[in-house]
Amino acid sequence: MDSSITLRHSPPSDTGAGRPEREVVLKGPGIGAEVRGVDVARGLDDEAFEFVRNALHEYSVIVLRDQDLAPAEQTAFTKRLGEMRVSFYNRYGVPGHPELSVVSNIRKEDGEAIGIADAGMLWHTDASYLKTPDMYTVLYGLQIPQRDGQVLGDTVFTSAWRAYEALPEAMKKRIAGLRATHSFIHHLDKKKRAGNLKRAPLTEAQKAELPDVDHPIVRTHPVNGRPCLFVTEGHTSAVVGLPEDESDALLEALWTQLKNPAFHYRHSWRKGDLIVWDNCAVHHLAVFDYGDIPRRLHRAGILGPEPF
């Protein structure tokens, strides 16, 4: 869905010589918006940055198109959102910028990909397997695959708060106060069983640093207070305290709710897209339809609070 409805303009007094007027254009059903009139490389004053952050909290996923960013400029922008997390997959860090990770299927001479090649194959929110998951993700498109003029490698987002709102009241009562286990080891095993694990294996030391964690099934957004579903197909292994069959059935029901296209925004990438999303408010899925056609992005994550 692309409604292309302009929702909000900056006052005319904000528009300097040669600077386009800032505006937000809705692209999806309540989530997903394009923020126009912002040049990240030039730097954002406090008012412009608040404009961007407010759009993020309102629409959960925002895209700033036609950006031309060096790693240092992406890092400087991201740090204004909060404390950056350095990934434990440091072998895929951007040279000179370990706080940025390469996401790519491009391969070196030895056959290993230059970046994380299987990121996003299952619906998930970033770092839900940690006690303090990522609050925001900032992803910048450098090489976007195409075939016969068609853009490939879309990213699909689903609204965790709209999915919760649409649940029957009986289900809301059933899951109130329940917690679920999130596990990165479970995630890797799930990918391996499906035959689509493409990244380098974890060392035993890395595995030891990633114990399973429990989070509420419904978490409260720390900024706007919205209740959001927080169980993911990729990382949630069980509902705490329920028998396995009952746990599996409940998780499948909630995942089915989250996968409903009525809650989705599907982003078609362009080179120079800078996308920021709110991991409390949305889950996301990468579309792997491009095979060996080169794709390369730089990712940054912002440390979030412990879910409540």
Phi and psi in degrees as a GROMACS rama.xvg file:
@    title "Ramachandran Plot"
@    xaxis  label "Phi"
@    yaxis  label "Psi"
@TYPE xy
-135.854  94.2891  ASP-2
-77.5286  -24.7728  SER-3
48.6158  45.1708  SER-4
-100.59  123.358  ILE-5
-75.4484  122.26  THR-6
-99.4677  -30.8974  LEU-7
-157.398  136.835  ARG-8
-115.131  150.949  HIS-9
-76.9286  153.483  SER-10
-61.0521  148.246  PRO-11
-54.7649  -30.6953  PRO-12
-65.5866  -17.7375  SER-13
-79.4233  -13.9493  ASP-14
-90.3454  107.768  THR-15
-84.0815  172.334  GLY-16
-59.0672  126.286  ALA-17
79.5413  -0.898579  GLY-18
-104.778  127.03  ARG-19
-68.9961  154.094  PRO-20
-67.451  137.04  GLU-21
-76.9307  139.69  ARG-22
-155.08  161.16  GLU-23
-120.141  128.717  VAL-24
-120.916  118.896  VAL-25
-69.3077  134.016  LEU-26
-115.099  -19.1015  LYS-27
-132.221  -176.13  GLY-28
-79.9249  73.495  PRO-29
93.4326  -16.1473  GLY-30
-130.531  157.358  ILE-31
87.2497  108.684  GLY-32
-145.645  145.632  ALA-33
-95.2362  128.163  GLU-34
-99.4918  118.116  VAL-35
-107.56  156.124  ARG-36
82.9825  21.6307  GLY-37
-124.916  124.4  VAL-38
-112.788  101.723  ASP-39
-63.317  -38.9108  VAL-40
-62.0042  -30.4212  ALA-41
-76.9847  -13.3842  ARG-42
90.8391  146.134  GLY-43
-112.851  130.2  LEU-44
-72.8882  173.387  ASP-45
-60.4943  -37.963  ASP-46
-67.6604  -41.9111  GLU-47
-66.2521  -39.7074  ALA-48
-65.7572  -40.5186  PHE-49
-63.783  -35.2265  GLU-50
-59.3481  -45.4064  PHE-51
-65.8393  -46.9229  VAL-52
-65.573  -39.0665  ARG-53
-62.8933  -39.1931  ASN-54
-63.7807  -38.7967  ALA-55
-60.9884  -46.5916  LEU-56
-71.3836  -26.1054  HIS-57
-80.8741  -40.593  GLU-58
-115.115  0.508887  TYR-59
71.8938  -33.2309  SER-60
-135.881  126.091  VAL-61
-128.289  148.733  ILE-62
-124.307  133.202  VAL-63
-112.568  110.884  LEU-64
-90.1167  161.718  ARG-65
59.8482  37.5136  ASP-66
-87.1006  149.953  GLN-67
-128.614  92.0238  ASP-68
-118.626  133.076  LEU-69
-82.4716  159.262  ALA-70
-53.3446  -38.611  PRO-71
-63.8954  -34.0203  ALA-72
-74.8003  -37.6918  GLU-73
-63.5603  -40.9169  GLN-74
-63.977  -44.3013  THR-75
-61.5969  -42.3126  ALA-76
-64.3748  -45.9811  PHE-77
-63.2481  -38.5793  THR-78
-62.4697  -22.3647  LYS-79
-72.9516  -17.4068  ARG-80
-84.2992  -19.1631  LEU-81
151.84  -167.983  GLY-82
-75.5349  126.304  GLU-83
-79.3234  144.864  MET-84
-103.183  129.716  ARG-85
-86.0082  123.167  VAL-86
-66.0306  145.464  SER-87
-69.1621  -15.8565  PHE-88
-84.3333  58.725  TYR-89
-68.3856  -12.5459  ASN-90
-66.8796  -15.9535  ARG-91
-107.599  18.2677  TYR-92
-70.3266  151.246  GLY-93
-69.9542  128.459  VAL-94
-52.2118  125.51  PRO-95
83.015  -6.4614  GLY-96
-140.335  73.2367  HIS-97
-63.775  -16.3161  PRO-98
-76.5156  -10.1401  GLU-99
-106.385  138.97  LEU-100
-112.512  144.29  SER-101
-87.2638  130.687  VAL-102
-113.283  113.676  VAL-103
-165.159  152.091  SER-104
-102.593  1.0274  ASN-105
-68.7463  135.725  ILE-106
-111.878  146.31  ARG-107
-80.81  178.311  LYS-108
-61.9123  -30.4348  GLU-109
-81.7838  -0.755456  ASP-110
97.0135  -16.0443  GLY-111
-76.8479  140.792  GLU-112
-66.4653  149.506  ALA-113
-73.934  -12.7917  ILE-114
-145.722  -171.132  GLY-115
-72.4488  116.699  ILE-116
-95.9123  -13.4037  ALA-117
-119.169  20.1601  ASP-118
-66.2604  127.073  ALA-119
89.4133  17.2266  GLY-120
-69.5374  -22.5263  MET-121
-121.647  150.81  LEU-122
-58.0962  134.631  TRP-123
-164.341  171.237  HIS-124
-120.059  146.381  THR-125
-68.1267  128.312  ASP-126
62.4132  31.2301  ALA-127
-65.3142  -16.9511  SER-128
-79.4907  0.80597  TYR-129
-104.373  157.262  LEU-130
-60.308  -37.102  LYS-131
-120.053  89.3596  THR-132
-62.8706  165.88  PRO-133
-64.5194  132.56  ASP-134
-80.3208  -46.3209  MET-135
-129.415  154.167  TYR-136
-124.302  138.979  THR-137
-123.184  114.046  VAL-138
-122.959  128.911  LEU-139
-117.707  128.023  TYR-140
-89.2248  118.695  GLY-141
-105.332  -42.1934  LEU-142
-132.59  121.757  GLN-143
-116.702  121.987  ILE-144
-70.4055  146.093  PRO-145
-139.708  152.536  GLN-146
-138.681  120.881  ARG-147
53.3056  40.288  ASP-148
81.3102  -2.63479  GLY-149
-97.4353  128.487  GLN-150
-72.4834  135.033  VAL-151
-117.063  172.533  LEU-152
75.4819  36.9458  GLY-153
-61.0111  160.566  ASP-154
-118.329  129.571  THR-155
-106.796  132.918  VAL-156
-116.412  145.623  PHE-157
-127.372  142.799  THR-158
-81.7474  114.628  SER-159
-71.6536  -27.4825  ALA-160
-84.6476  -35.4789  TRP-161
-69.991  -35.8587  ARG-162
-63.1871  -40.017  ALA-163
-66.1509  -46.4126  TYR-164
-55.257  -35.0105  GLU-165
-84.4569  -3.85422  ALA-166
-66.4199  146.973  LEU-167
-60.5783  149.604  PRO-168
-59.2475  -34.6052  GLU-169
-62.7183  -38.9865  ALA-170
-69.9926  -39.0871  MET-171
-59.2464  -41.186  LYS-172
-68.4511  -36.9144  LYS-173
-64.6177  -38.5966  ARG-174
-93.6483  -6.10353  ILE-175
-59.1319  124.484  ALA-176
83.4718  -7.28882  GLY-177
-77.6244  153.125  LEU-178
-123.994  157.057  ARG-179
-134.216  154.146  ALA-180
-92.3828  132.279  THR-181
-113.99  134.638  HIS-182
-144.08  123.892  SER-183
-72.4982  -35.2969  PHE-184
-63.7966  -41.9125  ILE-185
-58.8926  -40.9864  HIS-186
-60.5761  -47.9983  HIS-187
-64.5531  -41.2979  LEU-188
-63.0113  -38.8078  ASP-189
-64.4345  -42.9652  LYS-190
-65.0734  -41.0305  LYS-191
-63.5777  -42.8032  LYS-192
-62.5936  -31.8923  ARG-193
-83.1365  -6.78696  ALA-194
77.2307  22.3443  GLY-195
-125.353  24.9733  ASN-196
-81.3169  117.601  LEU-197
-120.158  -3.37016  LYS-198
-95.2734  165.873  ARG-199
-64.3928  144.023  ALA-200
-67.7621  154.381  PRO-201
-73.8948  146.933  LEU-202
-77.6989  164.631  THR-203
-63.3581  -34.6723  GLU-204
-64.3193  -41.5138  ALA-205
-64.8314  -41.3749  GLN-206
-61.6345  -38.7773  LYS-207
-64.8059  -25.7566  ALA-208
-86.2629  0.831343  GLU-209
-124.672  61.2278  LEU-210
-67.498  154.698  PRO-211
-61.3864  150.824  ASP-212
-132.288  155.608  VAL-213
-108.68  136.81  ASP-214
-133.266  155.905  HIS-215
-62.738  142.796  PRO-216
-65.8305  -33.9456  ILE-217
-116.321  112.918  VAL-218
-103.878  154.816  ARG-219
-97.3381  129.378  THR-220
-64.5117  127.754  HIS-221
-71.912  -11.6639  PRO-222
-105.568  -51.877  VAL-223
-105.926  -2.03898  ASN-224
77.4694  5.24317  GLY-225
-68.7637  137.558  ARG-226
-77.0899  133.322  PRO-227
-131.184  136.717  CYS-228
-66.9688  134.586  LEU-229
-134.574  54.427  PHE-230
-127.586  134.505  VAL-231
-122.957  144.795  THR-232
-60.2768  -32.2885  GLU-233
-78.6707  -36.1876  GLY-234
-126.382  -13.9615  HIS-235
-85.9268  121.229  THR-236
-99.4831  -27.5595  SER-237
-167.171  156.617  ALA-238
-91.0247  126.761  VAL-239
-62.5637  128.93  VAL-240
86.7756  -1.39958  GLY-241
-104.23  148.599  LEU-242
-58.5375  154.154  PRO-243
-57.0302  -44.9962  GLU-244
-65.9541  -40.0237  ASP-245
-68.8606  -39.8772  GLU-246
-61.7367  -47.6465  SER-247
-60.8682  -42.3677  ASP-248
-65.692  -40.4157  ALA-249
-66.6194  -43.6349  LEU-250
-62.319  -43.1236  LEU-251
-60.8115  -39.6741  GLU-252
-64.0379  -41.2493  ALA-253
-72.2971  -37.8803  LEU-254
-64.7156  -39.1144  TRP-255
-60.7626  -40.3712  THR-256
-61.7625  -45.4454  GLN-257
-66.7137  -29.3042  LEU-258
-81.6656  -2.65751  LYS-259
-60.8981  121.111  ASN-260
-58.4632  -17.7223  PRO-261
-62.3986  -20.1284  ALA-262
-104.643  9.0983  PHE-263
-98.175  149.801  HIS-264
-126.045  124.486  TYR-265
-106.912  119.906  ARG-266
-98.9664  125.64  HIS-267
-96.6632  118.096  SER-268
-76.1454  151.407  TRP-269
-130.509  150.117  ARG-270
-56.2317  135.46  LYS-271
91.371  -0.278456  GLY-272
-72.4503  132.152  ASP-273
-114.895  113.245  LEU-274
-109.921  134.848  ILE-275
-122.432  129.424  VAL-276
-133.506  160.132  TRP-277
-102.318  110.299  ASP-278
-72.6334  -15.3601  ASN-279
-77.062  -37.2996  CYS-280
-88.6297  -23.0537  ALA-281
-136.264  156.115  VAL-282
-109.682  161.284  HIS-283
-143.821  162.787  HIS-284
-144.243  132.669  LEU-285
-89.7702  141.609  ALA-286
-97.9444  114.948  VAL-287
-98.2698  76.4791  PHE-288
-116.967  14.9938  ASP-289
-114.132  -3.45169  TYR-290
56.3275  -122.269  GLY-291
-96.5857  5.31749  ASP-292
-64.651  128.483  ILE-293
-59.9843  135.211  PRO-294
-138.493  135.347  ARG-295
-150.17  129.16  ARG-296
-137.807  158.529  LEU-297
-114.38  127.347  HIS-298
-113.494  142.592  ARG-299
-132.794  143.903  ALA-300
-122.614  144.906  GLY-301
-110.546  125.439  ILE-302
-59.0758  130.479  LEU-303
-109.928  -179.252  GLY-304
-82.7773  166.237  PRO-305
-68.3736  128.606  GLU-306
-59.4042  144.471  PRO-307
